[in-house]
Amino acid sequence: MIVCKTADVDAELLAQVKQQLIEYLTKSVIGLASLCFLDYNGEADSVPTDKPQLLWGTPYYQERIFDHVFRVSPTAFLQIHLDMC
C-alpha cells in the first residue's frame, strides 16, 4: 500500500503518478499481489481509517501459516516474519 498526502496535488497529475506507479511496480516487484493507494491528509502520527483505492491486482493477498490460509487486506496487520510466527 502506498500512502500519500495529496491535498495540494492536481487531480490530473495524481492520476498520472498512480499510472506510473502501476507500470513500474508491476514490472519490478516479483510476486506483487496487489497495489493500493490511500489519499491521507491527516496528522502524521495518526492512523488512517479511509479505505484504500485498489489500483491493481486483488483486494487482498493470501498467506499460508501451517495448514491455514489467511486473506490479508491492505489495512490489516499481520506479523510478516513467518519463521517467528
PDB file with SEQRES, HELIX, SHEET and CRYST1 records, atoms N, CA, C and O in Angstrom:
SEQRES   1 A   85  MET ILE VAL CYS LYS THR ALA ASP VAL ASP ALA GLU LEU          
SEQRES   2 A   85  LEU ALA GLN VAL LYS GLN GLN LEU ILE GLU TYR LEU THR          
SEQRES   3 A   85  LYS SER VAL ILE GLY LEU ALA SER LEU CYS PHE LEU ASP          
SEQRES   4 A   85  TYR ASN GLY GLU ALA ASP SER VAL PRO THR ASP LYS PRO          
SEQRES   5 A   85  GLN LEU LEU TRP GLY THR PRO TYR TYR GLN GLU ARG ILE          
SEQRES   6 A   85  PHE ASP HIS VAL PHE ARG VAL SER PRO THR ALA PHE LEU          
SEQRES   7 A   85  GLN ILE HIS LEU ASP MET CYS                                  
HELIX    1 AA1 ALA A   11  SER A   28  1                                  18    
SHEET    1 AA1 3 ILE A   2  CYS A   4  0                                        
SHEET    2 AA1 3 SER A  34  ASP A  39  1                                        
SHEET    3 AA1 3 GLN A  53  GLY A  57 -1                                        
SHEET    1 AA2 2 TYR A  61  ILE A  65  0                                        
SHEET    2 AA2 2 HIS A  68  VAL A  72 -1                                        
CRYST1    1.000    1.000    1.000  90.00  90.00  90.00 P 1           1          
ATOM      1  N   MET A   1       0.847  -1.164   0.000  1.00  0.00           N  
ATOM      2  CA  MET A   1       0.000   0.000   0.000  1.00  0.00           C  
ATOM      3  C   MET A   1       0.894   1.228   0.000  1.00  0.00           C  
ATOM      4  O   MET A   1       1.909   1.286   0.694  1.00  0.00           O  
ATOM      5  N   ILE A   2       0.491   2.198  -0.791  1.00  0.00           N  
ATOM      6  CA  ILE A   2       1.189   3.469  -0.851  1.00  0.00           C  
ATOM      7  C   ILE A   2       0.274   4.512  -0.233  1.00  0.00           C  
ATOM      8  O   ILE A   2      -0.881   4.642  -0.639  1.00  0.00           O  
ATOM      9  N   VAL A   3       0.775   5.253   0.744  1.00  0.00           N  
ATOM     10  CA  VAL A   3       0.009   6.294   1.412  1.00  0.00           C  
ATOM     11  C   VAL A   3       0.671   7.630   1.091  1.00  0.00           C  
ATOM     12  O   VAL A   3       1.870   7.805   1.307  1.00  0.00           O  
ATOM     13  N   CYS A   4      -0.116   8.569   0.575  1.00  0.00           N  
ATOM     14  CA  CYS A   4       0.430   9.872   0.182  1.00  0.00           C  
ATOM     15  C   CYS A   4      -0.460  11.007   0.653  1.00  0.00           C  
ATOM     16  O   CYS A   4      -1.686  10.893   0.691  1.00  0.00           O  
ATOM     17  N   LYS A   5       0.185  12.092   1.006  1.00  0.00           N  
ATOM     18  CA  LYS A   5      -0.527  13.330   1.302  1.00  0.00           C  
ATOM     19  C   LYS A   5      -0.760  14.023  -0.036  1.00  0.00           C  
ATOM     20  O   LYS A   5       0.192  14.380  -0.729  1.00  0.00           O  
ATOM     21  N   THR A   6      -2.017  14.210  -0.395  1.00  0.00           N  
ATOM     22  CA  THR A   6      -2.346  14.683  -1.736  1.00  0.00           C  
ATOM     23  C   THR A   6      -3.152  15.974  -1.751  1.00  0.00           C  
ATOM     24  O   THR A   6      -3.694  16.342  -2.793  1.00  0.00           O  
ATOM     25  N   ALA A   7      -3.245  16.664  -0.631  1.00  0.00           N  
ATOM     26  CA  ALA A   7      -4.107  17.842  -0.531  1.00  0.00           C  
ATOM     27  C   ALA A   7      -3.781  18.909  -1.572  1.00  0.00           C  
ATOM     28  O   ALA A   7      -4.695  19.559  -2.080  1.00  0.00           O  
ATOM     29  N   ASP A   8      -2.520  19.105  -1.900  1.00  0.00           N  
ATOM     30  CA  ASP A   8      -2.125  20.167  -2.823  1.00  0.00           C  
ATOM     31  C   ASP A   8      -1.733  19.645  -4.202  1.00  0.00           C  
ATOM     32  O   ASP A   8      -1.066  20.348  -4.960  1.00  0.00           O  
ATOM     33  N   VAL A   9      -2.135  18.430  -4.532  1.00  0.00           N  
ATOM     34  CA  VAL A   9      -1.750  17.823  -5.801  1.00  0.00           C  
ATOM     35  C   VAL A   9      -2.919  17.881  -6.776  1.00  0.00           C  
ATOM     36  O   VAL A   9      -4.043  17.511  -6.435  1.00  0.00           O  
ATOM     37  N   ASP A  10      -2.649  18.344  -7.984  1.00  0.00           N  
ATOM     38  CA  ASP A  10      -3.637  18.407  -9.049  1.00  0.00           C  
ATOM     39  C   ASP A  10      -4.147  16.999  -9.368  1.00  0.00           C  
ATOM     40  O   ASP A  10      -3.357  16.056  -9.433  1.00  0.00           O  
ATOM     41  N   ALA A  11      -5.445  16.852  -9.564  1.00  0.00           N  
ATOM     42  CA  ALA A  11      -6.052  15.534  -9.803  1.00  0.00           C  
ATOM     43  C   ALA A  11      -5.485  14.859 -11.042  1.00  0.00           C  
ATOM     44  O   ALA A  11      -5.280  13.645 -11.037  1.00  0.00           O  
ATOM     45  N   GLU A  12      -5.229  15.610 -12.096  1.00  0.00           N  
ATOM     46  CA  GLU A  12      -4.674  15.023 -13.321  1.00  0.00           C  
ATOM     47  C   GLU A  12      -3.256  14.499 -13.083  1.00  0.00           C  
ATOM     48  O   GLU A  12      -2.906  13.412 -13.542  1.00  0.00           O  
ATOM     49  N   LEU A  13      -2.454  15.267 -12.373  1.00  0.00           N  
ATOM     50  CA  LEU A  13      -1.097  14.829 -12.049  1.00  0.00           C  
ATOM     51  C   LEU A  13      -1.134  13.586 -11.165  1.00  0.00           C  
ATOM     52  O   LEU A  13      -0.353  12.656 -11.367  1.00  0.00           O  
ATOM     53  N   LEU A  14      -2.025  13.567 -10.203  1.00  0.00           N  
ATOM     54  CA  LEU A  14      -2.140  12.420  -9.307  1.00  0.00           C  
ATOM     55  C   LEU A  14      -2.515  11.163 -10.095  1.00  0.00           C  
ATOM     56  O   LEU A  14      -1.977  10.087  -9.833  1.00  0.00           O  
ATOM     57  N   ALA A  15      -3.419  11.286 -11.043  1.00  0.00           N  
ATOM     58  CA  ALA A  15      -3.801  10.147 -11.874  1.00  0.00           C  
ATOM     59  C   ALA A  15      -2.615   9.641 -12.684  1.00  0.00           C  
ATOM     60  O   ALA A  15      -2.444   8.432 -12.837  1.00  0.00           O  
ATOM     61  N   GLN A  16      -1.800  10.540 -13.200  1.00  0.00           N  
ATOM     62  CA  GLN A  16      -0.608  10.155 -13.959  1.00  0.00           C  
ATOM     63  C   GLN A  16       0.397   9.424 -13.067  1.00  0.00           C  
ATOM     64  O   GLN A  16       0.974   8.415 -13.473  1.00  0.00           O  
ATOM     65  N   VAL A  17       0.599   9.931 -11.868  1.00  0.00           N  
ATOM     66  CA  VAL A  17       1.540   9.308 -10.929  1.00  0.00           C  
ATOM     67  C   VAL A  17       1.064   7.907 -10.560  1.00  0.00           C  
ATOM     68  O   VAL A  17       1.870   6.978 -10.499  1.00  0.00           O  
ATOM     69  N   LYS A  18      -0.223   7.745 -10.315  1.00  0.00           N  
ATOM     70  CA  LYS A  18      -0.764   6.416  -9.997  1.00  0.00           C  
ATOM     71  C   LYS A  18      -0.509   5.445 -11.135  1.00  0.00           C  
ATOM     72  O   LYS A  18      -0.124   4.299 -10.901  1.00  0.00           O  
ATOM     73  N   GLN A  19      -0.722   5.894 -12.370  1.00  0.00           N  
ATOM     74  CA  GLN A  19      -0.489   5.028 -13.524  1.00  0.00           C  
ATOM     75  C   GLN A  19       0.989   4.657 -13.630  1.00  0.00           C  
ATOM     76  O   GLN A  19       1.317   3.511 -13.937  1.00  0.00           O  
ATOM     77  N   GLN A  20       1.875   5.609 -13.380  1.00  0.00           N  
ATOM     78  CA  GLN A  20       3.319   5.336 -13.420  1.00  0.00           C  
ATOM     79  C   GLN A  20       3.711   4.343 -12.333  1.00  0.00           C  
ATOM     80  O   GLN A  20       4.553   3.475 -12.562  1.00  0.00           O  
ATOM     81  N   LEU A  21       3.112   4.463 -11.158  1.00  0.00           N  
ATOM     82  CA  LEU A  21       3.382   3.506 -10.079  1.00  0.00           C  
ATOM     83  C   LEU A  21       2.966   2.101 -10.488  1.00  0.00           C  
ATOM     84  O   LEU A  21       3.701   1.141 -10.256  1.00  0.00           O  
ATOM     85  N   ILE A  22       1.793   1.978 -11.092  1.00  0.00           N  
ATOM     86  CA  ILE A  22       1.321   0.673 -11.550  1.00  0.00           C  
ATOM     87  C   ILE A  22       2.299   0.081 -12.547  1.00  0.00           C  
ATOM     88  O   ILE A  22       2.707  -1.073 -12.412  1.00  0.00           O  
ATOM     89  N   GLU A  23       2.674   0.860 -13.540  1.00  0.00           N  
ATOM     90  CA  GLU A  23       3.577   0.376 -14.589  1.00  0.00           C  
ATOM     91  C   GLU A  23       4.927  -0.044 -14.012  1.00  0.00           C  
ATOM     92  O   GLU A  23       5.446  -1.103 -14.363  1.00  0.00           O  
ATOM     93  N   TYR A  24       5.493   0.764 -13.143  1.00  0.00           N  
ATOM     94  CA  TYR A  24       6.815   0.469 -12.596  1.00  0.00           C  
ATOM     95  C   TYR A  24       6.788  -0.723 -11.637  1.00  0.00           C  
ATOM     96  O   TYR A  24       7.583  -1.653 -11.771  1.00  0.00           O  
ATOM     97  N   LEU A  25       5.876  -0.689 -10.677  1.00  0.00           N  
ATOM     98  CA  LEU A  25       5.879  -1.718  -9.635  1.00  0.00           C  
ATOM     99  C   LEU A  25       5.446  -3.086 -10.143  1.00  0.00           C  
ATOM    100  O   LEU A  25       5.965  -4.099  -9.673  1.00  0.00           O  
ATOM    101  N   THR A  26       4.514  -3.148 -11.085  1.00  0.00           N  
ATOM    102  CA  THR A  26       4.097  -4.454 -11.603  1.00  0.00           C  
ATOM    103  C   THR A  26       5.197  -5.112 -12.425  1.00  0.00           C  
ATOM    104  O   THR A  26       5.215  -6.335 -12.566  1.00  0.00           O  
ATOM    105  N   LYS A  27       6.106  -4.323 -12.964  1.00  0.00           N  
ATOM    106  CA  LYS A  27       7.234  -4.879 -13.709  1.00  0.00           C  
ATOM    107  C   LYS A  27       8.430  -5.168 -12.804  1.00  0.00           C  
ATOM    108  O   LYS A  27       9.256  -6.021 -13.130  1.00  0.00           O  
ATOM    109  N   SER A  28       8.535  -4.478 -11.684  1.00  0.00           N  
ATOM    110  CA  SER A  28       9.735  -4.528 -10.853  1.00  0.00           C  
ATOM    111  C   SER A  28       9.637  -5.422  -9.628  1.00  0.00           C  
ATOM    112  O   SER A  28      10.660  -5.919  -9.158  1.00  0.00           O  
ATOM    113  N   VAL A  29       8.454  -5.641  -9.103  1.00  0.00           N  
ATOM    114  CA  VAL A  29       8.298  -6.377  -7.848  1.00  0.00           C  
ATOM    115  C   VAL A  29       7.794  -7.785  -8.150  1.00  0.00           C  
ATOM    116  O   VAL A  29       6.662  -7.970  -8.597  1.00  0.00           O  
ATOM    117  N   ILE A  30       8.643  -8.763  -7.903  1.00  0.00           N  
ATOM    118  CA  ILE A  30       8.280 -10.164  -8.140  1.00  0.00           C  
ATOM    119  C   ILE A  30       7.274 -10.600  -7.077  1.00  0.00           C  
ATOM    120  O   ILE A  30       7.482 -10.376  -5.885  1.00  0.00           O  
ATOM    121  N   GLY A  31       6.191 -11.219  -7.516  1.00  0.00           N  
ATOM    122  CA  GLY A  31       5.189 -11.729  -6.587  1.00  0.00           C  
ATOM    123  C   GLY A  31       4.197 -10.691  -6.081  1.00  0.00           C  
ATOM    124  O   GLY A  31       3.447 -10.963  -5.144  1.00  0.00           O  
ATOM    125  N   LEU A  32       4.183  -9.524  -6.676  1.00  0.00           N  
ATOM    126  CA  LEU A  32       3.245  -8.479  -6.250  1.00  0.00           C  
ATOM    127  C   LEU A  32       1.818  -8.977  -6.449  1.00  0.00           C  
ATOM    128  O   LEU A  32       1.450  -9.377  -7.554  1.00  0.00           O  
ATOM    129  N   ALA A  33       1.017  -8.954  -5.394  1.00  0.00           N  
ATOM    130  CA  ALA A  33      -0.358  -9.439  -5.473  1.00  0.00           C  
ATOM    131  C   ALA A  33      -1.333  -8.310  -5.737  1.00  0.00           C  
ATOM    132  O   ALA A  33      -2.330  -8.494  -6.435  1.00  0.00           O  
ATOM    133  N   SER A  34      -1.050  -7.139  -5.178  1.00  0.00           N  
ATOM    134  CA  SER A  34      -1.947  -6.007  -5.364  1.00  0.00           C  
ATOM    135  C   SER A  34      -1.194  -4.719  -5.071  1.00  0.00           C  
ATOM    136  O   SER A  34      -0.120  -4.710  -4.469  1.00  0.00           O  
ATOM    137  N   LEU A  35      -1.803  -3.643  -5.519  1.00  0.00           N  
ATOM    138  CA  LEU A  35      -1.242  -2.317  -5.290  1.00  0.00           C  
ATOM    139  C   LEU A  35      -2.395  -1.403  -4.892  1.00  0.00           C  
ATOM    140  O   LEU A  35      -3.331  -1.196  -5.664  1.00  0.00           O  
ATOM    141  N   CYS A  36      -2.317  -0.864  -3.690  1.00  0.00           N  
ATOM    142  CA  CYS A  36      -3.366   0.008  -3.175  1.00  0.00           C  
ATOM    143  C   CYS A  36      -2.791   1.394  -2.904  1.00  0.00           C  
ATOM    144  O   CYS A  36      -1.606   1.548  -2.606  1.00  0.00           O  
ATOM    145  N   PHE A  37      -3.656   2.395  -3.015  1.00  0.00           N  
ATOM    146  CA  PHE A  37      -3.254   3.786  -2.821  1.00  0.00           C  
ATOM    147  C   PHE A  37      -4.221   4.422  -1.846  1.00  0.00           C  
ATOM    148  O   PHE A  37      -5.435   4.261  -1.968  1.00  0.00           O  
ATOM    149  N   LEU A  38      -3.680   5.147  -0.876  1.00  0.00           N  
ATOM    150  CA  LEU A  38      -4.513   5.819   0.114  1.00  0.00           C  
ATOM    151  C   LEU A  38      -4.161   7.292   0.146  1.00  0.00           C  
ATOM    152  O   LEU A  38      -3.035   7.667   0.471  1.00  0.00           O  
ATOM    153  N   ASP A  39      -5.151   8.139  -0.200  1.00  0.00           N  
ATOM    154  CA  ASP A  39      -5.010   9.586  -0.037  1.00  0.00           C  
ATOM    155  C   ASP A  39      -5.202   9.854   1.445  1.00  0.00           C  
ATOM    156  O   ASP A  39      -6.265   9.574   1.999  1.00  0.00           O  
ATOM    157  N   TYR A  40      -4.171  10.399   2.093  1.00  0.00           N  
ATOM    158  CA  TYR A  40      -4.298  10.673   3.519  1.00  0.00           C  
ATOM    159  C   TYR A  40      -3.713  12.041   3.810  1.00  0.00           C  
ATOM    160  O   TYR A  40      -2.527  12.284   3.586  1.00  0.00           O  
ATOM    161  N   ASN A  41      -4.547  12.924   4.306  1.00  0.00           N  
ATOM    162  CA  ASN A  41      -4.111  14.290   4.563  1.00  0.00           C  
ATOM    163  C   ASN A  41      -4.227  14.661   6.038  1.00  0.00           C  
ATOM    164  O   ASN A  41      -4.299  15.840   6.385  1.00  0.00           O  
ATOM    165  N   GLY A  42      -4.243  13.661   6.894  1.00  0.00           N  
ATOM    166  CA  GLY A  42      -4.343  13.896   8.332  1.00  0.00           C  
ATOM    167  C   GLY A  42      -2.981  14.112   8.962  1.00  0.00           C  
ATOM    168  O   GLY A  42      -1.981  14.318   8.274  1.00  0.00           O  
ATOM    169  N   GLU A  43      -2.962  14.060  10.265  1.00  0.00           N  
ATOM    170  CA  GLU A  43      -1.722  14.220  11.011  1.00  0.00           C  
ATOM    171  C   GLU A  43      -0.817  13.016  10.796  1.00  0.00           C  
ATOM    172  O   GLU A  43      -1.294  11.892  10.636  1.00  0.00           O  
ATOM    173  N   ALA A  44       0.478  13.251  10.794  1.00  0.00           N  
ATOM    174  CA  ALA A  44       1.451  12.193  10.502  1.00  0.00           C  
ATOM    175  C   ALA A  44       1.432  11.071  11.532  1.00  0.00           C  
ATOM    176  O   ALA A  44       1.738   9.929  11.190  1.00  0.00           O  
ATOM    177  N   ASP A  45       1.084  11.360  12.778  1.00  0.00           N  
ATOM    178  CA  ASP A  45       1.145  10.325  13.805  1.00  0.00           C  
ATOM    179  C   ASP A  45      -0.211   9.671  14.076  1.00  0.00           C  
ATOM    180  O   ASP A  45      -0.352   8.915  15.037  1.00  0.00           O  
ATOM    181  N   SER A  46      -1.198   9.955  13.244  1.00  0.00           N  
ATOM    182  CA  SER A  46      -2.497   9.317  13.435  1.00  0.00           C  
ATOM    183  C   SER A  46      -2.654   8.152  12.459  1.00  0.00           C  
ATOM    184  O   SER A  46      -1.899   8.024  11.495  1.00  0.00           O  
ATOM    185  N   VAL A  47      -3.633   7.321  12.724  1.00  0.00           N  
ATOM    186  CA  VAL A  47      -3.850   6.126  11.909  1.00  0.00           C  
ATOM    187  C   VAL A  47      -4.952   6.412  10.890  1.00  0.00           C  
ATOM    188  O   VAL A  47      -6.068   6.765  11.274  1.00  0.00           O  
ATOM    189  N   PRO A  48      -4.655   6.263   9.598  1.00  0.00           N  
ATOM    190  CA  PRO A  48      -5.701   6.486   8.590  1.00  0.00           C  
ATOM    191  C   PRO A  48      -6.822   5.463   8.730  1.00  0.00           C  
ATOM    192  O   PRO A  48      -6.564   4.287   8.986  1.00  0.00           O  
ATOM    193  N   THR A  49      -8.060   5.906   8.564  1.00  0.00           N  
ATOM    194  CA  THR A  49      -9.198   4.998   8.635  1.00  0.00           C  
ATOM    195  C   THR A  49      -9.933   4.908   7.304  1.00  0.00           C  
ATOM    196  O   THR A  49     -10.895   4.151   7.181  1.00  0.00           O  
ATOM    197  N   ASP A  50      -9.495   5.666   6.309  1.00  0.00           N  
ATOM    198  CA  ASP A  50     -10.131   5.624   4.999  1.00  0.00           C  
ATOM    199  C   ASP A  50      -9.817   4.310   4.295  1.00  0.00           C  
ATOM    200  O   ASP A  50      -8.802   3.671   4.568  1.00  0.00           O  
ATOM    201  N   LYS A  51     -10.696   3.923   3.395  1.00  0.00           N  
ATOM    202  CA  LYS A  51     -10.487   2.708   2.616  1.00  0.00           C  
ATOM    203  C   LYS A  51      -9.547   3.034   1.452  1.00  0.00           C  
ATOM    204  O   LYS A  51      -9.775   4.007   0.734  1.00  0.00           O  
ATOM    205  N   PRO A  52      -8.494   2.234   1.256  1.00  0.00           N  
ATOM    206  CA  PRO A  52      -7.574   2.497   0.154  1.00  0.00           C  
ATOM    207  C   PRO A  52      -8.208   2.166  -1.198  1.00  0.00           C  
ATOM    208  O   PRO A  52      -9.124   1.348  -1.292  1.00  0.00           O  
ATOM    209  N   GLN A  53      -7.698   2.823  -2.240  1.00  0.00           N  
ATOM    210  CA  GLN A  53      -8.137   2.566  -3.609  1.00  0.00           C  
ATOM    211  C   GLN A  53      -7.289   1.439  -4.184  1.00  0.00           C  
ATOM    212  O   GLN A  53      -6.060   1.509  -4.161  1.00  0.00           O  
ATOM    213  N   LEU A  54      -7.935   0.411  -4.695  1.00  0.00           N  
ATOM    214  CA  LEU A  54      -7.218  -0.685  -5.345  1.00  0.00           C  
ATOM    215  C   LEU A  54      -6.811  -0.219  -6.736  1.00  0.00           C  
ATOM    216  O   LEU A  54      -7.668   0.044  -7.580  1.00  0.00           O  
ATOM    217  N   LEU A  55      -5.502  -0.116  -6.979  1.00  0.00           N  
ATOM    218  CA  LEU A  55      -5.002   0.311  -8.282  1.00  0.00           C  
ATOM    219  C   LEU A  55      -4.773  -0.857  -9.221  1.00  0.00           C  
ATOM    220  O   LEU A  55      -4.950  -0.738 -10.434  1.00  0.00           O  
ATOM    221  N   TRP A  56      -4.375  -1.996  -8.649  1.00  0.00           N  
ATOM    222  CA  TRP A  56      -4.018  -3.155  -9.466  1.00  0.00           C  
ATOM    223  C   TRP A  56      -4.083  -4.414  -8.618  1.00  0.00           C  
ATOM    224  O   TRP A  56      -3.745  -4.379  -7.435  1.00  0.00           O  
ATOM    225  N   GLY A  57      -4.510  -5.521  -9.202  1.00  0.00           N  
ATOM    226  CA  GLY A  57      -4.475  -6.814  -8.525  1.00  0.00           C  
ATOM    227  C   GLY A  57      -5.728  -7.127  -7.739  1.00  0.00           C  
ATOM    228  O   GLY A  57      -6.815  -6.634  -8.039  1.00  0.00           O  
ATOM    229  N   THR A  58      -5.553  -7.959  -6.723  1.00  0.00           N  
ATOM    230  CA  THR A  58      -6.669  -8.405  -5.894  1.00  0.00           C  
ATOM    231  C   THR A  58      -6.795  -7.520  -4.655  1.00  0.00           C  
ATOM    232  O   THR A  58      -5.818  -6.887  -4.255  1.00  0.00           O  
ATOM    233  N   PRO A  59      -7.978  -7.464  -4.039  1.00  0.00           N  
ATOM    234  CA  PRO A  59      -8.158  -6.624  -2.855  1.00  0.00           C  
ATOM    235  C   PRO A  59      -7.560  -7.226  -1.575  1.00  0.00           C  
ATOM    236  O   PRO A  59      -7.735  -6.675  -0.488  1.00  0.00           O  
ATOM    237  N   TYR A  60      -6.872  -8.330  -1.703  1.00  0.00           N  
ATOM    238  CA  TYR A  60      -6.226  -8.994  -0.564  1.00  0.00           C  
ATOM    239  C   TYR A  60      -5.122  -9.888  -1.120  1.00  0.00           C  
ATOM    240  O   TYR A  60      -5.053 -10.133  -2.325  1.00  0.00           O  
ATOM    241  N   TYR A  61      -4.264 -10.368  -0.231  1.00  0.00           N  
ATOM    242  CA  TYR A  61      -3.346 -11.428  -0.640  1.00  0.00           C  
ATOM    243  C   TYR A  61      -3.517 -12.577   0.334  1.00  0.00           C  
ATOM    244  O   TYR A  61      -4.068 -12.403   1.421  1.00  0.00           O  
ATOM    245  N   GLN A  62      -3.047 -13.741  -0.052  1.00  0.00           N  
ATOM    246  CA  GLN A  62      -3.200 -14.916   0.804  1.00  0.00           C  
ATOM    247  C   GLN A  62      -1.854 -15.292   1.413  1.00  0.00           C  
ATOM    248  O   GLN A  62      -0.821 -15.301   0.744  1.00  0.00           O  
ATOM    249  N   GLU A  63      -1.903 -15.600   2.690  1.00  0.00           N  
ATOM    250  CA  GLU A  63      -0.706 -16.033   3.414  1.00  0.00           C  
ATOM    251  C   GLU A  63      -1.011 -17.371   4.054  1.00  0.00           C  
ATOM    252  O   GLU A  63      -2.037 -17.531   4.716  1.00  0.00           O  
ATOM    253  N   ARG A  64      -0.126 -18.327   3.860  1.00  0.00           N  
ATOM    254  CA  ARG A  64      -0.306 -19.657   4.451  1.00  0.00           C  
ATOM    255  C   ARG A  64       0.584 -19.763   5.688  1.00  0.00           C  
ATOM    256  O   ARG A  64       1.782 -19.486   5.634  1.00  0.00           O  
ATOM    257  N   ILE A  65      -0.023 -20.170   6.802  1.00  0.00           N  
ATOM    258  CA  ILE A  65       0.708 -20.439   8.035  1.00  0.00           C  
ATOM    259  C   ILE A  65       0.284 -21.831   8.485  1.00  0.00           C  
ATOM    260  O   ILE A  65      -0.852 -22.046   8.909  1.00  0.00           O  
ATOM    261  N   PHE A  66       1.212 -22.764   8.384  1.00  0.00           N  
ATOM    262  CA  PHE A  66       0.931 -24.178   8.610  1.00  0.00           C  
ATOM    263  C   PHE A  66      -0.204 -24.618   7.693  1.00  0.00           C  
ATOM    264  O   PHE A  66      -0.086 -24.474   6.476  1.00  0.00           O  
ATOM    265  N   ASP A  67      -1.296 -25.147   8.230  1.00  0.00           N  
ATOM    266  CA  ASP A  67      -2.393 -25.633   7.393  1.00  0.00           C  
ATOM    267  C   ASP A  67      -3.495 -24.591   7.187  1.00  0.00           C  
ATOM    268  O   ASP A  67      -4.569 -24.916   6.681  1.00  0.00           O  
ATOM    269  N   HIS A  68      -3.238 -23.369   7.568  1.00  0.00           N  
ATOM    270  CA  HIS A  68      -4.259 -22.322   7.489  1.00  0.00           C  
ATOM    271  C   HIS A  68      -3.893 -21.305   6.421  1.00  0.00           C  
ATOM    272  O   HIS A  68      -2.730 -20.925   6.280  1.00  0.00           O  
ATOM    273  N   VAL A  69      -4.895 -20.870   5.671  1.00  0.00           N  
ATOM    274  CA  VAL A  69      -4.702 -19.834   4.660  1.00  0.00           C  
ATOM    275  C   VAL A  69      -5.491 -18.614   5.100  1.00  0.00           C  
ATOM    276  O   VAL A  69      -6.683 -18.712   5.393  1.00  0.00           O  
ATOM    277  N   PHE A  70      -4.827 -17.460   5.148  1.00  0.00           N  
ATOM    278  CA  PHE A  70      -5.454 -16.218   5.579  1.00  0.00           C  
ATOM    279  C   PHE A  70      -5.547 -15.257   4.404  1.00  0.00           C  
ATOM    280  O   PHE A  70      -4.605 -15.119   3.623  1.00  0.00           O  
ATOM    281  N   ARG A  71      -6.686 -14.598   4.288  1.00  0.00           N  
ATOM    282  CA  ARG A  71      -6.831 -13.487   3.354  1.00  0.00           C  
ATOM    283  C   ARG A  71      -6.475 -12.227   4.123  1.00  0.00           C  
ATOM    284  O   ARG A  71      -7.108 -11.907   5.129  1.00  0.00           O  
ATOM    285  N   VAL A  72      -5.467 -11.516   3.652  1.00  0.00           N  
ATOM    286  CA  VAL A  72      -4.980 -10.332   4.356  1.00  0.00           C  
ATOM    287  C   VAL A  72      -5.338  -9.098   3.542  1.00  0.00           C  
ATOM    288  O   VAL A  72      -4.936  -8.969   2.386  1.00  0.00           O  
ATOM    289  N   SER A  73      -6.091  -8.198   4.148  1.00  0.00           N  
ATOM    290  CA  SER A  73      -6.488  -6.965   3.469  1.00  0.00           C  
ATOM    291  C   SER A  73      -5.378  -5.922   3.602  1.00  0.00           C  
ATOM    292  O   SER A  73      -4.498  -6.070   4.450  1.00  0.00           O  
ATOM    293  N   PRO A  74      -5.403  -4.879   2.788  1.00  0.00           N  
ATOM    294  CA  PRO A  74      -4.341  -3.869   2.825  1.00  0.00           C  
ATOM    295  C   PRO A  74      -4.234  -3.131   4.165  1.00  0.00           C  
ATOM    296  O   PRO A  74      -3.162  -2.634   4.511  1.00  0.00           O  
ATOM    297  N   THR A  75      -5.319  -3.058   4.908  1.00  0.00           N  
ATOM    298  CA  THR A  75      -5.280  -2.324   6.172  1.00  0.00           C  
ATOM    299  C   THR A  75      -5.075  -3.225   7.391  1.00  0.00           C  
ATOM    300  O   THR A  75      -5.061  -2.746   8.525  1.00  0.00           O  
ATOM    301  N   ALA A  76      -4.917  -4.521   7.156  1.00  0.00           N  
ATOM    302  CA  ALA A  76      -4.737  -5.466   8.262  1.00  0.00           C  
ATOM    303  C   ALA A  76      -3.282  -5.475   8.734  1.00  0.00           C  
ATOM    304  O   ALA A  76      -2.371  -5.123   7.986  1.00  0.00           O  
ATOM    305  N   PHE A  77      -3.086  -5.883   9.980  1.00  0.00           N  
ATOM    306  CA  PHE A  77      -1.735  -6.102  10.497  1.00  0.00           C  
ATOM    307  C   PHE A  77      -1.504  -7.604  10.534  1.00  0.00           C  
ATOM    308  O   PHE A  77      -2.324  -8.358  11.059  1.00  0.00           O  
ATOM    309  N   LEU A  78      -0.387  -8.027   9.976  1.00  0.00           N  
ATOM    310  CA  LEU A  78      -0.003  -9.432  10.040  1.00  0.00           C  
ATOM    311  C   LEU A  78       1.486  -9.482  10.301  1.00  0.00           C  
ATOM    312  O   LEU A  78       2.256  -8.809   9.616  1.00  0.00           O  
ATOM    313  N   GLN A  79       1.902 -10.259  11.271  1.00  0.00           N  
ATOM    314  CA  GLN A  79       3.341 -10.435  11.537  1.00  0.00           C  
ATOM    315  C   GLN A  79       3.954 -11.104  10.327  1.00  0.00           C  
ATOM    316  O   GLN A  79       3.641 -12.259  10.039  1.00  0.00           O  
ATOM    317  N   ILE A  80       4.816 -10.409   9.613  1.00  0.00           N  
ATOM    318  CA  ILE A  80       5.332 -10.939   8.350  1.00  0.00           C  
ATOM    319  C   ILE A  80       6.556 -11.819   8.517  1.00  0.00           C  
ATOM    320  O   ILE A  80       7.007 -12.425   7.545  1.00  0.00           O  
ATOM    321  N   HIS A  81       7.097 -11.907   9.697  1.00  0.00           N  
ATOM    322  CA  HIS A  81       8.244 -12.796   9.933  1.00  0.00           C  
ATOM    323  C   HIS A  81       7.681 -14.174  10.244  1.00  0.00           C  
ATOM    324  O   HIS A  81       7.509 -14.542  11.406  1.00  0.00           O  
ATOM    325  N   LEU A  82       7.397 -14.927   9.192  1.00  0.00           N  
ATOM    326  CA  LEU A  82       6.677 -16.196   9.354  1.00  0.00           C  
ATOM    327  C   LEU A  82       7.430 -17.223  10.177  1.00  0.00           C  
ATOM    328  O   LEU A  82       6.801 -18.035  10.856  1.00  0.00           O  
ATOM    329  N   ASP A  83       8.761 -17.216  10.141  1.00  0.00           N  
ATOM    330  CA  ASP A  83       9.514 -18.160  10.974  1.00  0.00           C  
ATOM    331  C   ASP A  83       9.239 -17.905  12.451  1.00  0.00           C  
ATOM    332  O   ASP A  83       9.137 -18.852  13.230  1.00  0.00           O  
ATOM    333  N   MET A  84       9.120 -16.663  12.841  1.00  0.00           N  
ATOM    334  CA  MET A  84       8.813 -16.328  14.234  1.00  0.00           C  
ATOM    335  C   MET A  84       7.351 -16.608  14.554  1.00  0.00           C  
ATOM    336  O   MET A  84       7.011 -16.983  15.677  1.00  0.00           O  
ATOM    337  N   CYS A  85       6.494 -16.423  13.562  1.00  0.00           N  
ATOM    338  CA  CYS A  85       5.057 -16.627  13.766  1.00  0.00           C  
ATOM    339  C   CYS A  85       4.815 -18.088  14.119  1.00  0.00           C  
ATOM    340  O   CYS A  85       3.672 -18.490  14.335  1.00  0.00           O  
TER     341      CYS A  85                                                      
END                                                                             
